[in-house]
Structure formats: structure tokens, C-alpha cells
């Protein structure tokens, strides 16, 4: 058994996100394109000699025992019966409360890392079921790349990921919790019932089309950017700096711009970060980094 493992936990952006009303099970239905990106957290897991011990450190945005990393470690232990002591450190690079899936990716990376470290022989199906018990979109982060995501986030249909563009991801300095975003959307949702919904196949075809022709939408963006003006301002700045497409990711608050030219993307990142905001240059991922 290895003594330690390092796992990159990539962020994702929502290239498209349609949110439907609350279902009978309490969840909202969605139809989305998830795209994994190179901005990532780093998870390091070490085995300890003392059994049952679980130590978690890092800037998690909440007490360690409420974190997705803790929940993932507990879920793996319950699934396998492992009593191996563990020390898990999280180096956060993905902004918290930004709609970039950092917490979900950390959970998936923890599950994958523990399977590599402890080698209990779990199949992808068992890991995915454990991931779904932590959060609706956690299973995506076991697969990576790009996918059409539907249901409450657990129905994942991989599609070939494009890698012919660069991204500038901007954190505008405000954190939006998922619960807050859904509450605002439920109260202030615009009447879009007359808008036809694209099929998953149509979404995938649009994704493959010209970057200049992307016309994707995010149900959260109108209401969240109205409550937080910094979001709309960042999106408009990215378009002014030459982005082919710009949008808010997930329930916010991060905004990303899509650039077909790497040099222009770098210039836009520098411009967006000049005022003290966090701005990242990133690439779409066709697959996740290997475990080390």
C-alpha cells in the first residue's frame, strides 16, 4: 500500500445551465453542459499508523467535519470498512462560493485518492454511488472532460471535450452560496416557460459550433447578477476585452470568458486582475490529471 497520494481536483464551468422548478423530491431539475478546466485544488492524502484517525486541514470555508472532503472520507470508510488512519490536506486554489464546483471536485478527488492509496478494489460504479450520496454533481468529477448533465445533476452523458480555446475565469469578490442562489431564483425567476428547451443532442451540436456563435444561457445569471452588480460588470468587461462568449458559472459568482486566441486571453487575464480581483487563465480539460 502506498503511503501518500496527490490528487488534482479540477474546477468546472457551466457552459449552459437551465434550471427547472423544484421537483417532488425537493431538488431542482437541470440541463447543463459541464466542462472541466485546469484551475484546480490540490488534495494530498497520507496514511497514518494510528487506526481510525482522520485529520483534515486546509482553508475549506467551513469546519472540517462539515466539509465534502470529510464526508467523502467517511463514505469511503463506510463502504470499505477501512480503519486506516488518514491525514488529508487541501490546498484551495478554486474560490469558494464561486459556482466552479470546488467542493464537489474535492470530494471526488478524495474518493479517487483513497481508492488509489488503499486499493480496496472498488469499481467505478461503487465510487459513483458514493459520490452521488455526497452531492448531485460529485460523480461528474470522477469522469471529467465535458458532459451533458441532467436530472438533479446525477445523469451524466459524456461528450467529446473541445480544447481549442482558452478561458479567463474571474472571481468578482463576492461569494454566493448555492442555497442563496436557488432561493433568489425561486422568488424572482423570470417567466421563460415559452422558451423551447434544446435537446441534449442540440446542446452538444451547439457546443461543437463556432465560438462566436455560442448563445448559451444560465438561468441563475439574470437574478444573481441583479443582486450582485459586480458579476454583470465582470462579464461585460470580458466581452469588451475580446471574449467570444462570457457568462456566469453555476450559481455564481465566478464569470468566465472564452477566447480563441491564447495571447488575447493572457492580456485579458492581466487586465481583469489589475484591480485586485482574482483572475485565472485556464484551459478546458479533455481528461483529468493522473494521480501521483
Buried (B, 14 or more C-beta within 10 A) or exposed (E): EEEEBBBBBBBBBBBBBBBBEEEEEEBBBBBBBBBBBBBBBBBBBBBBEEEEEBEBEBEBBEEBEEBBBBBBBBBBBEBBEBEBBBBBBBBBBBBBBBBBBBBBBBBBBBBBBBBBBBEBEBEEEBBBBBBBBBBBBBBBBBBBBBBBBBEBBBBBEBBEBBEEBBBBBBBBBBBBEBEBBBEBBEEEBEEEEEEEEBEBEEBBEBBEEEBEEBEBBBBBBBBBBEBBEBBBBBBEBBEEBBBBBBBBBBBBBBBBBBBBEEEBBBBBBEBBBEEEBBBBBBBBBEEBBEBE
